[in-house]
Amino acid sequence: MGGSPITTADKPPESVINRKARAVYPCEAEHSSELSFEIGAIFEDASPP
């Protein structure tokens, strides 16, 4: 038998897809696993940790 049909409740809201964030302060990386960026840098597909 088939699985349950996918409903809109199973999909993330459109606001979660393509989420963007803008830096409000600069940051200089201290380690190779970190990013450096300037004020106003835009990060796409950003999500909280």
LOROSE-163922 format. One line per 5 residues: number of its first residue (from 1); for each residue x, y, z of N, C-alpha, C, O. Coordinates in steps of 0.02 Angstrom, whole numbers, plus 50000, padded with zeros to 5 digits. Example, Ala and Ser with C-alpha at 12.3 -4.5 7.8 and 13.67 -1.06 7.14 Angstrom:
2
1) 50660/49716/50390/50615/49775/50390/50660/49835/50390/50712/49834/50423 ~ 50642/49888/50354/50684/49947/50357/50645/50002/50394/50670/50057/50402
END
This chain:
49
1) 50042/49941/50000/50000/50000/50000/50044/50062/50000/50101/50060/50021 ~ 50016/50118/49976/50053/50181/49973/50056/50216/50040/50018/50199/50085 ~ 50100/50264/50045/50105/50303/50106/50051/50356/50109/50009/50362/50065 ~ 50053/50395/50162/50004/50449/50170/50017/50504/50119/50075/50517/50102 ~ 49965/50535/50094/49975/50591/50046/50008/50650/50081/49997/50661/50141
6) 50048/50688/50044/50080/50747/50071/50028/50803/50074/49994/50816/50025 ~ 50024/50834/50131/49977/50890/50139/50017/50954/50147/50078/50953/50156 ~ 49982/51010/50144/50016/51074/50153/50046/51080/50223/50093/51119/50232 ~ 50021/51043/50272/50049/51045/50339/50118/51012/50341/50158/51025/50386 ~ 50133/50968/50292/50197/50934/50289/50251/50976/50256/50310/50960/50262
11) 50232/51030/50223/50280/51073/50188/50295/51135/50229/50250/51161/50263 ~ 50357/51159/50228/50371/51221/50265/50336/51279/50232/50328/51279/50171 ~ 50316/51329/50271/50285/51389/50240/50334/51423/50193/50395/51418/50202 ~ 50308/51457/50144/50350/51491/50094/50398/51540/50127/50452/51551/50100 ~ 50379/51569/50184/50422/51618/50217/50486/51585/50244/50536/51620/50255
16) 50486/51520/50254/50545/51485/50279/50592/51470/50222/50653/51469/50230 ~ 50564/51458/50163/50605/51444/50103/50633/51510/50078/50598/51561/50077 ~ 50696/51510/50058/50729/51570/50032/50734/51626/50084/50730/51685/50067 ~ 50742/51608/50147/50748/51658/50200/50814/51696/50191/50865/51666/50174 ~ 50812/51761/50202/50872/51804/50196/50883/51841/50261/50837/51854/50299
21) 50947/51858/50272/50965/51899/50330/51016/51950/50308/51056/51937/50263 ~ 51015/52010/50339/51063/52063/50323/51105/52078/50385/51078/52085/50440 ~ 51170/52082/50376/51216/52095/50432/51207/52168/50455/51206/52214/50415 ~ 51201/52177/50520/51194/52244/50549/51260/52267/50580/51264/52324/50604 ~ 51310/52224/50578/51377/52243/50602/51428/52201/50564/51411/52148/50538
26) 51490/52224/50559/51542/52186/50525/51569/52130/50570/51563/52134/50631 ~ 51599/52081/50540/51629/52026/50578/51692/52002/50542/51691/51992/50481 ~ 51746/51994/50579/51807/51967/50551/51818/51897/50580/51821/51888/50641 ~ 51823/51848/50536/51832/51778/50557/51896/51770/50597/51947/51799/50580 ~ 51892/51730/50650/51950/51714/50690/51975/51643/50677/52030/51625/50696
31) 51933/51603/50644/51949/51533/50629/51928/51518/50557/51886/51552/50529 ~ 51957/51466/50528/51943/51448/50459/51870/51426/50448/51847/51426/50392 ~ 51835/51407/50501/51765/51384/50495/51716/51443/50501/51656/51432/50497 ~ 51741/51504/50510/51698/51562/50518/51699/51606/50455/51744/51599/50413 ~ 51650/51650/50449/51645/51696/50393/51665/51766/50415/51655/51786/50472
36) 51694/51804/50368/51704/51876/50377/51653/51911/50333/51639/51888/50278 ~ 51624/51966/50358/51576/52003/50317/51572/52075/50341/51590/52091/50397 ~ 51548/52118/50297/51541/52189/50311/51468/52205/50329/51424/52163/50318 ~ 51456/52264/50355/51388/52287/50369/51349/52286/50303/51374/52308/50251 ~ 51288/52260/50306/51246/52259/50247/51252/52195/50205/51215/52186/50157
41) 51299/52150/50223/51305/52087/50186/51238/52050/50191/51206/52049/50243 ~ 51218/52019/50136/51155/51982/50134/51171/51907/50131/51211/51884/50089 ~ 51140/51870/50176/51148/51798/50179/51082/51767/50156/51029/51782/50184 ~ 51086/51723/50107/51026/51690/50081/51019/51620/50111/51069/51589/50129 ~ 50957/51597/50115/50942/51532/50144/50967/51527/50216/50990/51474/50238
46) 50963/51583/50252/50985/51585/50322/50933/51550/50366/50873/51557/50355 ~ 50957/51514/50415/50912/51483/50464/50946/51484/50532/51007/51484/50536 ~ 50907/51486/50584/50936/51488/50651/50973/51424/50665/50957/51372/50637 ~ 51022/51426/50709/51061/51365/50725/51018/51313/50760/51043/51259/50777
END
